[in-house]
Amino acid sequence: MAVDKKGKITYVELLKEDLSIFRVVPDDGVIPDYQTGQFLTLGMPIPSEENKIVRRAYSLASHPENKKYYEFVIRWVRKPLPGRVTTALFNAGVGDEVSFIPPTGNALLINDKLPNGEADNRRIVCLGGGTGLAPFVAFAKHLHDVGDKRELVVLHGSSYVDELSYKNFLTDLETESEERGRDRWNFRYAAAISRPQEWFNRSWKGQTGRVETFLRPKSSGMSPLEEMVGEKITPENTIFYVCGWQGTVDGCMDFLKPAGFRIEKDKDENGNFSVKFESYG
C-alpha cells in the first residue's frame, strides 16, 4: 500500500484565474525514478471537512530526469461543482504543505519496443486537449534530455490563446530542432484554437477547431498533420498518444480508426497497436 509523503508548493504561475502551473518539492528532497507519462496523486486538507485529506491524481508535466521538483498544469473546473482538491490547490500558495503518493500509472508510458522485440522507431504524435498537454510536455523534456532521435510532434488544443500553456517552451524546442538539425533533435509543435471568432483570439492565425482537426483530411487529401510531417500517416510509421476529455479521445479516434489505427487494448494478432490514450471526465 502506498504511503503518503509530504511536500511543499514552491512555485505557482497563474496563467489565468482558473489555470495554473504548480511545482511541489518533497520535504525529504527525494524524487524517485519513475517513467515518463505517469501521474502523481496529490492530497490536500479540506477545511469544510474538518481538514480531512482528499486525494486526486494529476498528470506530471515534469520528467524523471528532473530531480528538483514535480510540476503540473492544472485547470480549476468549477461547474457543475468545483473539485475539492483543485479548489484547495488554487487557494494555496508558495510554502503551503501538500501530501502525495509517488508517481504511478501506465496508460501513457512511452513505447520503446515493438512486440517482436525490435526498437519502436515510429514517429510519436501527441494530441493534448487543454491540460491534457501535461504528459506530452514531459515527453518532450524526457526525449530531449536522453537524446532520443525519434520524430516527436506535440499538438495542443485550447479554447483561448492564453490557455496555450508551455507555448513558449515548446516553440523554443522546435526552434532548437531547426537549428541543430532534425537528425539530432526532431521536434515539431503546433496548436489549435477552438473559438477563433471570439475577440480575445482575434490575433490567432494558426489552426482553428479542436485539436483533432489536425487529423482531418483537407481537399488535397492530406491532413494538416500530414502536411506538417511531409508524408501520409500510417500505423507503420506513427504511434499516437492522446490525452484530454473523453470527447477529445473519441474525436481523434473518429479519424484514426478508419485509417487502421488500433488502441492498445485492441491490438492485432501479433500484438501491434498504434494508439495510447488517457481520458478524464
SERO-4910 file (N, C-alpha, C, O; in steps of 0.05 Angstrom, whole numbers):
BEGIN
 pado doro    nc1    nc2    nc3   cac1   cac2   cac3    cc1    cc2    cc3    oc1    oc2    oc3
  Met    A     17    -24      0      0      0      0     18     25      0     36     27     16
  Ala    A     11     44    -18     27     68    -20     23     85      5      2     87     16
  Val    A     45     98     14     45    115     37     48    144     29     66    150     13
  Asp    A     31    161     40     34    190     34     60    201     43     71    194     64
  Lys    A     72    218     25     96    233     32     87    263     35     66    271     26
  Lys    A    105    278     46     99    307     50    116    324     31    139    317     25
  Gly    A    105    346     23    120    364      6    109    392      9     89    397     24
  Lys    A    121    411     -5    112    439     -4    110    450    -32    125    443    -50
  Ile    A     90    467    -36     88    482    -61    110    503    -61    112    520    -43
  Thr    A    126    503    -82    148    522    -83    146    542   -106    161    561   -108
  Tyr    A    126    538   -123    123    556   -147     94    554   -156     83    532   -159
  Val    A     82    577   -162     56    579   -174     56    600   -196     63    623   -191
  Glu    A     49    592   -220     48    611   -242     19    612   -251      9    593   -264
  Leu    A      5    634   -245    -23    637   -252    -25    646   -281    -18    669   -288
  Leu    A    -33    628   -299    -36    634   -327    -62    649   -332    -63    668   -349
  Lys    A    -83    642   -318   -108    657   -317   -122    649   -292   -112    632   -277
  Glu    A   -145    660   -286   -157    655   -259   -163    626   -253   -165    618   -230
  Asp    A   -166    609   -274   -172    581   -270   -152    562   -282   -158    539   -288
  Leu    A   -128    572   -287   -107    555   -300    -80    563   -288    -71    586   -290
  Ser    A    -66    544   -276    -40    550   -263    -20    527   -267    -28    504   -271
  Ile    A      5    534   -265     27    515   -263     36    514   -234     42    535   -223
  Phe    A     39    490   -223     48    487   -196     73    470   -195     76    452   -212
  Arg    A     90    475   -176    113    458   -170    112    449   -141    106    465   -123
  Val    A    118    424   -136    118    413   -109    146    400   -105    155    384   -121
  Val    A    158    406    -82    184    395    -75    179    377    -50    169    386    -30
  Pro    A    187    352    -51    185    334    -27    201    345     -4    223    356     -8
  Asp    A    190    342     20    205    351     44    232    337     47    251    350     57
  Asp    A    233    312     39    259    298     42    278    302     18    300    291     17
  Gly    A    268    318     -2    285    324    -25    289    302    -44    305    304    -63
  Val    A    274    279    -41    278    256    -57    256    253    -78    232    251    -71
  Ile    A    264    253   -103    245    247   -125    254    220   -137    275    219   -149
  Pro    A    239    199   -133    248    173   -141    247    170   -172    235    186   -186
  Asp    A    261    149   -182    259    143   -210    230    136   -217    217    121   -202
  Tyr    A    220    145   -239    193    138   -248    194    139   -279    214    146   -291
  Gln    A    171    133   -291    170    132   -320    155    156   -331    134    164   -321
  Thr    A    165    167   -353    152    190   -366    123    182   -374    119    160   -385
  Gly    A    104    199   -368     76    194   -374     60    185   -350     36    182   -352
  Gln    A     73    181   -327     59    173   -303     46    198   -290     52    221   -298
  Phe    A     30    193   -270     17    215   -255     24    214   -226     34    193   -216
  Leu    A     19    236   -212     23    237   -183     -3    243   -169    -19    259   -179
  Thr    A     -8    231   -147    -32    235   -131    -27    255   -109    -11    249    -91
  Leu    A    -39    278   -110    -36    299    -90    -58    297    -70    -81    291    -77
  Gly    A    -52    304    -45    -72    305    -24    -72    332    -11    -51    343     -5
  Met    A    -96    343     -6    -99    369      6   -119    368     29   -139    353     27
  Pro    A   -115    382     51   -135    383     72   -158    400     63   -155    422     51
  Ile    A   -182    391     69   -207    405     60   -219    418     85   -231    404    102
  Pro    A   -218    445     88   -228    458    112   -257    452    118   -264    450    142
  Ser    A   -274    450     98   -302    445    103   -308    416    112   -330    410    120
  Glu    A   -287    399    111   -290    372    120   -271    365    143   -259    344    144
  Glu    A   -268    385    161   -250    382    185   -222    375    177   -209    359    190
  Asn    A   -213    388    155   -185    384    145   -179    355    138   -156    346    139
  Lys    A   -199    340    131   -195    313    120   -178    315     95   -182    332     78
  Ile    A   -159    296     92   -142    296     68   -157    282     45   -164    259     47
  Val    A   -161    296     23   -174    285     -1   -153    285    -23   -137    303    -26
  Arg    A   -153    264    -39   -132    260    -59   -144    261    -88   -167    254    -93
  Arg    A   -126    270   -106   -133    269   -134   -108    266   -151    -87    276   -144
  Ala    A   -110    251   -172    -87    246   -190    -84    268   -211   -104    277   -222
  Tyr    A    -59    277   -215    -54    297   -235    -30    288   -253    -11    277   -243
  Ser    A    -33    292   -279    -11    285   -297     13    302   -292     11    326   -286
  Leu    A     36    290   -294     61    304   -289     71    318   -315     73    305   -336
  Ala    A     77    343   -313     89    357   -335    120    357   -333    134    364   -351
  Ser    A    130    348   -309    159    345   -306    167    317   -314    150    299   -316
  His    A    193    313   -318    203    288   -328    222    275   -308    232    289   -290
  Pro    A    227    249   -310    243    235   -290    271    245   -286    283    242   -265
  Glu    A    282    257   -307    310    267   -305    312    292   -287    333    300   -278
  Asn    A    289    305   -282    288    328   -264    284    318   -235    263    309   -228
  Lys    A    305    321   -219    303    311   -191    299    334   -171    304    331   -147
  Lys    A    290    357   -181    287    380   -164    258    384   -154    253    392   -132
  Tyr    A    238    378   -172    210    383   -165    192    367   -183    200    358   -205
  Tyr    A    167    365   -175    145    355   -192    130    380   -203    127    399   -188
  Glu    A    122    378   -228    107    401   -239     81    392   -252     79    370   -263
  Phe    A     61    409   -250     34    403   -260     23    429   -273     30    451   -265
  Val    A      6    425   -293    -10    447   -303    -39    439   -298    -48    418   -308
  Ile    A    -54    455   -283    -80    447   -272   -101    468   -278    -97    492   -274
  Arg    A   -124    458   -287   -147    476   -291   -166    472   -267   -171    450   -258
  Trp    A   -177    495   -258   -196    495   -236   -224    495   -249   -235    516   -256
  Val    A   -235    471   -251   -262    468   -262   -283    473   -240   -282    459   -220
  Arg    A   -301    491   -244   -319    499   -223   -348    491   -229   -366    495   -211
  Lys    A   -354    481   -252   -381    473   -259   -381    444   -268   -363    436   -282
  Pro    A   -401    428   -261   -424    435   -244   -417    439   -215   -431    454   -200
  Leu    A   -396    426   -205   -386    430   -178   -356    432   -178   -343    418   -193
  Pro    A   -344    450   -162   -315    453   -162   -302    428   -149   -312    418   -130
  Gly    A   -279    419   -161   -265    397   -149   -253    405   -122   -242    427   -119
  Arg    A   -255    388   -102   -246    395    -75   -216    399    -74   -206    419    -63
  Val    A   -200    381    -86   -171    383    -84   -161    406   -101   -144    422    -92
  Thr    A   -172    409   -125   -164    431   -142   -170    458   -130   -154    476   -132
  Thr    A   -194    460   -118   -201    485   -104   -181    491    -82   -173    514    -79
  Ala    A   -174    471    -66   -154    475    -45   -127    483    -56   -114    500    -44
  Leu    A   -119    472    -78    -94    480    -91    -95    509   -100    -75    524    -96
  Phe    A   -117    517   -112   -119    545   -122   -121    565    -99   -117    589   -103
  Asn    A   -129    556    -76   -129    573    -52   -103    572    -36   -100    587    -17
  Ala    A    -85    555    -45    -59    552    -31    -39    570    -44    -44    583    -64
  Gly    A    -15    571    -32      6    588    -43     33    576    -37     36    555    -25
  Val    A     54    590    -46     81    581    -42     86    577    -12     80    595      5
  Gly    A     97    554     -5    103    548     23     83    530     37     88    519     58
  Asp    A     59    528     24     38    511     36     45    481     32     58    473     13
  Glu    A     36    465     52     42    437     52     22    421     36     -2    427     36
  Val    A     32    400     23     15    381      9     25    353     16     47    349     25
  Ser    A      7    333     13     16    305     15     14    294    -13     -1    303    -30
  Phe    A     29    272    -18     28    260    -44     36    231    -43     50    222    -25
  Ile    A     26    216    -62     34    188    -67     52    188    -92     44    199   -112
  Pro    A     76    176    -91     95    177   -113     83    168   -139     62    155   -140
  Pro    A     96    176   -162     85    171   -188     77    142   -194     91    123   -185
  Thr    A     55    139   -208     45    113   -216     30    116   -242     28    137   -253
  Gly    A     18     93   -252      2     94   -276     18     84   -300     42     88   -302
  Asn    A      4     72   -319     18     62   -343      4     68   -369     13     58   -390
  Ala    A    -17     84   -369    -33     89   -393    -16    103   -415    -20     97   -438
  Leu    A      1    121   -407     15    138   -427     46    133   -426     61    151   -433
  Leu    A     54    109   -418     83    104   -419     93    103   -448     79     93   -465
  Ile    A    116    114   -453    127    115   -480    134     87   -489    148     72   -475
  Asn    A    125     81   -513    131     54   -525    159     54   -537    165     70   -555
  Asp    A    176     37   -526    204     35   -536    209     11   -554    227     11   -571
  Lys    A    193    -10   -551    197    -35   -566    171    -45   -578    149    -41   -567
  Leu    A    173    -57   -602    151    -70   -615    147    -98   -603    166   -108   -590
  Pro    A    125   -111   -608    120   -138   -597    141   -158   -605    146   -177   -590
  Asn    A    154   -154   -628    175   -173   -637    202   -167   -624    222   -181   -631
  Gly    A    203   -148   -607    228   -141   -593    245   -120   -607    265   -111   -595
  Glu    A    238   -112   -631    253    -92   -644    247    -64   -633    226    -60   -620
  Ala    A    265    -45   -636    261    -18   -626    237     -6   -641    234     -9   -665
  Asp    A    220      8   -626    198     23   -638    208     50   -646    210     69   -630
  Asn    A    213     53   -672    224     78   -682    203     95   -697    210    113   -711
  Arg    A    178     88   -692    157    103   -705    156    132   -695    164    138   -673
  Arg    A    147    150   -713    142    178   -705    122    178   -681    103    162   -681
  Ile    A    127    195   -662    109    198   -639     93    223   -642    104    245   -644
  Val    A     66    221   -643     49    244   -645     31    245   -620     17    226   -614
  Cys    A     33    268   -606     18    272   -582     -4    293   -586      2    315   -595
  Leu    A    -28    286   -580    -51    305   -582    -62    310   -554    -73    292   -541
  Gly    A    -59    335   -544    -69    341   -518    -90    363   -519    -87    384   -531
  Gly    A   -113    358   -506   -134    378   -504   -133    391   -477   -134    377   -456
  Gly    A   -130    418   -476   -129    432   -450   -105    423   -434    -83    423   -443
  Thr    A   -110    416   -408    -88    407   -391    -79    379   -398    -61    369   -385
  Gly    A    -92    366   -417    -82    341   -428    -55    343   -441    -43    324   -449
  Leu    A    -45    368   -443    -19    373   -454      3    363   -435     25    356   -443
  Ala    A     -3    363   -409     18    359   -388     36    335   -393     61    339   -393
  Pro    A     26    311   -398     45    289   -401     62    292   -426     84    280   -427
  Phe    A     53    307   -446     68    310   -470     90    331   -468    110    330   -483
  Val    A     87    349   -449    109    367   -442    131    349   -429    155    353   -434
  Ala    A    123    330   -412    142    312   -400    155    295   -421    179    290   -420
  Phe    A    140    285   -441    151    270   -464    174    286   -477    196    276   -480
  Ala    A    168    312   -483    187    328   -497    212    332   -481    235    330   -491
  Lys    A    209    338   -455    232    342   -438    249    317   -436    273    318   -437
  His    A    236    294   -432    250    269   -429    265    261   -454    289    255   -453
  Leu    A    251    261   -477    264    252   -501    287    271   -509    307    262   -521
  His    A    283    297   -503    305    316   -508    329    310   -491    352    309   -501
  Asp    A    325    305   -465    347    302   -447    362    276   -451    386    274   -445
  Val    A    348    255   -460    362    229   -464    373    226   -492    385    206   -499
  Gly    A    369    247   -509    380    246   -536    365    227   -555    378    217   -574
  Asp    A    339    223   -550    324    205   -568    320    220   -595    312    243   -595
  Lys    A    325    206   -617    324    219   -643    298    213   -658    296    221   -682
  Arg    A    279    199   -646    253    195   -659    239    222   -664    242    241   -648
  Glu    A    224    223   -685    208    248   -690    186    249   -670    171    230   -666
  Leu    A    184    273   -657    163    278   -637    147    302   -646    158    323   -651
  Val    A    121    299   -648    102    320   -655     83    324   -632     69    306   -624
  Val    A     82    348   -621     63    355   -600     43    375   -610     50    396   -620
  Leu    A     17    367   -609     -5    383   -618    -23    389   -595    -31    371   -580
  His    A    -30    414   -591    -45    423   -568    -70    438   -577    -69    454   -596
  Gly    A    -92    434   -563   -117    448   -569   -128    462   -544   -127    450   -523
  Ser    A   -137    486   -548   -150    501   -526   -171    520   -537   -173    523   -562
  Ser    A   -187    531   -520   -207    550   -528   -196    578   -534   -204    591   -552
  Tyr    A   -176    586   -518   -166    613   -519   -135    613   -520   -123    594   -511
  Val    A   -124    633   -532    -95    634   -535    -80    635   -509    -58    625   -507
  Asp    A    -92    646   -488    -78    647   -462    -80    621   -447    -69    619   -425
  Glu    A    -93    601   -459    -93    574   -447    -72    555   -460    -71    532   -454
  Leu    A    -56    566   -478    -36    550   -491    -11    549   -473     10    560   -479
  Ser    A    -15    536   -450      7    533   -431     31    520   -444     28    502   -461
  Tyr    A     55    528   -438     80    517   -448     85    525   -477    103    513   -490
  Lys    A     70    543   -488     73    551   -517    102    560   -522    114    552   -541
  Asn    A    112    578   -504    139    588   -509    160    566   -507    178    565   -523
  Phe    A    157    549   -486    176    527   -483    176    509   -507    198    502   -517
  Leu    A    153    501   -516    151    482   -539    160    495   -565    173    482   -582
  Thr    A    155    521   -568    164    535   -592    195    536   -592    207    533   -613
  Asp    A    206    540   -568    236    541   -566    248    514   -573    269    512   -586
  Leu    A    234    492   -565    244    465   -572    243    461   -602    261    448   -613
  Glu    A    223    471   -615    221    468   -644    243    485   -658    255    476   -677
  Thr    A    248    508   -648    269    525   -659    296    511   -656    313    512   -674
  Glu    A    300    499   -633    325    484   -628    328    461   -648    350    456   -658
  Ser    A    306    448   -654    306    426   -674    315    436   -701    330    424   -715
  Glu    A    304    459   -709    311    471   -735    340    479   -736    353    476   -756
  Glu    A    350    490   -714    378    499   -713    398    477   -711    419    478   -724
  Arg    A    392    456   -695    411    434   -692    410    414   -715    430    401   -721
  Gly    A    386    412   -727    382    393   -748    365    370   -738    369    360   -716
  Arg    A    346    361   -755    327    341   -746    339    313   -743    327    295   -732
  Asp    A    364    310   -752    378    285   -748    388    283   -719    397    261   -711
  Arg    A    388    305   -705    397    306   -677    375    310   -657    375    298   -636
  Trp    A    355    326   -664    332    331   -646    309    338   -664    307    359   -676
  Asn    A    290    319   -667    269    321   -687    242    327   -673    228    308   -665
  Phe    A    236    352   -671    212    361   -655    196    381   -670    206    400   -683
  Arg    A    169    378   -669    151    397   -681    128    403   -661    120    385   -646
  Tyr    A    119    427   -662     97    436   -644     77    453   -660     85    470   -676
  Ala    A     51    448   -654     31    466   -666      7    465   -647      3    447   -631
  Ala    A    -10    486   -649    -33    488   -632    -57    496   -648    -55    506   -671
  Ala    A    -81    491   -636   -106    498   -649   -124    513   -629   -123    506   -605
  Ile    A   -138    532   -638   -157    548   -621   -185    542   -631   -191    545   -654
  Ser    A   -202    534   -612   -229    525   -620   -250    547   -621   -271    543   -632
  Arg    A   -242    571   -611   -261    594   -613   -249    618   -626   -246    639   -614
  Pro    A   -241    615   -651   -227    637   -665   -244    662   -669   -233    683   -674
  Gln    A   -270    659   -668   -288    681   -673   -289    701   -649   -299    723   -653
  Glu    A   -280    692   -626   -282    710   -603   -260    731   -603   -237    726   -611
  Trp    A   -267    755   -593   -249    778   -594   -222    773   -583   -202    781   -594
  Phe    A   -220    758   -560   -195    754   -547   -176    738   -565   -151    741   -562
  Asn    A   -186    722   -583   -169    706   -601   -165    719   -628   -156    706   -647
  Arg    A   -170    745   -630   -171    759   -656   -144    757   -671   -143    759   -696
  Ser    A   -121    755   -656    -95    755   -669    -86    727   -678    -65    724   -690
  Trp    A   -102    706   -672    -94    679   -678    -95    673   -708   -115    678   -721
  Lys    A    -73    663   -719    -71    657   -747    -65    628   -753    -62    620   -776
  Gly    A    -65    612   -732    -58    583   -735    -83    566   -740   -104    576   -749
  Gln    A    -80    540   -734   -102    521   -738   -126    528   -720   -122    537   -698
  Thr    A   -150    525   -731   -174    530   -716   -190    504   -713   -188    486   -729
  Gly    A   -206    503   -691   -221    479   -685   -208    464   -662   -189    474   -650
  Arg    A   -219    442   -655   -208    425   -633   -182    412   -643   -176    412   -667
  Val    A   -167    401   -624   -141    390   -631   -142    368   -652   -124    364   -668
  Glu    A   -164    353   -652   -167    331   -671   -169    340   -700   -167    324   -719
  Thr    A   -174    367   -704   -176    376   -732   -149    375   -746   -148    376   -771
  Phe    A   -128    371   -732   -102    366   -744   -102    340   -760    -85    335   -777
  Leu    A   -122    322   -754   -123    296   -767   -143    296   -790   -145    276   -805
  Arg    A   -158    317   -794   -179    318   -814   -168    323   -842   -154    344   -846
  Pro    A   -172    305   -861   -162    310   -888   -173    335   -901   -197    342   -897
  Lys    A   -156    349   -915   -165    373   -930   -172    365   -958   -171    342   -965
  Ser    A   -179    385   -975   -187    379  -1002   -164    365  -1018   -169    351  -1037
  Ser    A   -140    369  -1009   -117    357  -1022   -114    327  -1015    -99    312  -1028
  Gly    A   -130    318   -995   -128    291   -986   -109    287   -963   -108    266   -951
  Met    A    -93    308   -957    -74    307   -935    -85    322   -911    -98    343   -914
  Ser    A    -80    312   -887    -88    327   -863    -67    348   -856    -45    346   -866
  Pro    A    -74    367   -839    -53    387   -830    -29    373   -818     -7    382   -822
  Leu    A    -33    351   -803    -11    337   -791      7    325   -814     31    327   -812
  Glu    A     -6    313   -834     10    301   -855     25    322   -871     47    317   -880
  Glu    A     12    345   -875     27    367   -889     51    376   -872     71    384   -883
  Met    A     48    375   -846     69    384   -828     93    365   -829    116    374   -831
  Val    A     88    339   -830    110    319   -829    119    311   -857    140    299   -861
  Gly    A    102    318   -877    110    313   -905    106    285   -916    118    277   -936
  Glu    A     88    270   -903     81    244   -914     55    234   -903     44    245   -883
  Lys    A     44    213   -915     19    200   -905     25    187   -878     45    173   -875
  Ile    A      6    191   -860      9    179   -833     -4    151   -834    -26    148   -843
  Thr    A     11    131   -825      1    103   -824      9     91   -797     26    101   -783
  Pro    A     -4     68   -790      3     54   -765     32     44   -766     43     38   -745
  Glu    A     43     41   -789     70     31   -791     91     52   -786    113     46   -778
  Asn    A     84     78   -791    104     98   -787     98    117   -764    115    135   -758
  Thr    A     75    114   -750     67    133   -730     52    119   -707     36    101   -712
  Ile    A     58    127   -682     43    119   -659     31    144   -646     46    164   -643
  Phe    A      6    143   -639     -8    166   -627    -11    163   -597    -16    141   -587
  Tyr    A     -9    186   -583    -16    188   -555    -36    210   -552    -31    232   -562
  Val    A    -58    205   -538    -79    225   -536    -87    228   -507    -89    208   -492
  Cys    A    -90    253   -498    -97    258   -470   -116    282   -469   -110    303   -481
  Gly    A   -138    279   -455   -157    301   -452   -184    290   -445   -187    267   -435
  Trp    A   -205    306   -449   -232    297   -444   -238    274   -462   -226    270   -483
  Gln    A   -257    257   -453   -264    234   -469   -273    242   -498   -269    228   -517
  Gly    A   -285    266   -500   -293    275   -526   -269    280   -544   -271    277   -569
  Thr    A   -247    288   -533   -222    292   -548   -212    265   -559   -205    263   -582
  Val    A   -212    245   -541   -204    218   -549   -222    208   -571   -212    197   -591
  Asp    A   -248    210   -567   -267    200   -587   -264    214   -613   -265    202   -635
  Gly    A   -259    241   -612   -256    256   -636   -231    248   -652   -232    247   -677
  Cys    A   -210    242   -638   -186    232   -652   -190    205   -664   -182    200   -687
  Met    A   -203    187   -650   -208    160   -660   -227    160   -684   -226    142   -700
  Asp    A   -244    180   -686   -261    182   -709   -245    184   -735   -254    175   -756
  Phe    A   -221    196   -733   -203    197   -757   -184    174   -758   -177    164   -779
  Leu    A   -174    165   -735   -153    145   -734   -163    117   -739   -150    101   -753
  Lys    A   -186    110   -728   -196     82   -731   -201     75   -760   -192     53   -768
  Pro    A   -214     91   -776   -218     84   -805   -191     81   -820   -190     68   -841
  Ala    A   -170     93   -809   -144     92   -823   -128     68   -813   -105     65   -820
  Gly    A   -140     51   -797   -127     26   -788   -112     28   -762    -98      9   -755
  Phe    A   -115     50   -748   -101     53   -722   -116     38   -700   -141     40   -699
  Arg    A   -102     24   -683   -114      8   -662   -105     18   -635    -82     25   -631
  Ile    A   -124     19   -616   -117     26   -588   -103      2   -575   -105    -21   -585
  Glu    A    -90      7   -553    -73    -13   -540    -89    -38   -532    -78    -60   -535
  Lys    A   -113    -35   -523   -129    -58   -514   -142    -74   -538   -154    -95   -534
  Asp    A   -138    -63   -562   -150    -76   -586   -127    -82   -605   -130    -79   -630
  Lys    A   -104    -92   -595    -81    -98   -612    -87   -121   -631   -105   -137   -626
  Asp    A    -72   -123   -653    -77   -143   -673    -66   -170   -663    -55   -173   -641
  Glu    A    -68   -190   -681    -60   -218   -673    -30   -220   -667    -21   -239   -654
  Asn    A    -14   -200   -676     15   -200   -670     22   -182   -646     46   -179   -640
  Gly    A      1   -171   -633      6   -154   -610     12   -125   -617     20   -110   -599
  Asn    A      8   -117   -642     14    -90   -650    -10    -71   -645    -33    -79   -647
  Phe    A     -3    -47   -637    -24    -26   -634    -11      1   -641     14      2   -643
  Ser    A    -27     22   -644    -15     47   -653    -28     71   -640    -23     94   -649
  Val    A    -44     67   -619    -55     89   -604    -55     83   -574    -64     61   -566
  Lys    A    -45    102   -557    -48    101   -529    -64    126   -520    -60    147   -532
  Phe    A    -81    123   -500    -96    147   -492   -102    146   -462   -102    125   -449
  Glu    A   -107    170   -452   -117    173   -424   -138    195   -425   -133    216   -435
  Ser    A   -161    189   -414   -183    209   -414   -192    215   -386   -188    200   -367
  Tyr    A   -205    238   -384   -217    246   -358   -243    260   -364   -246    273   -385
  Gly    A   -262    257   -346   -288    270   -350   -306    255   -369   -328    264   -374
***
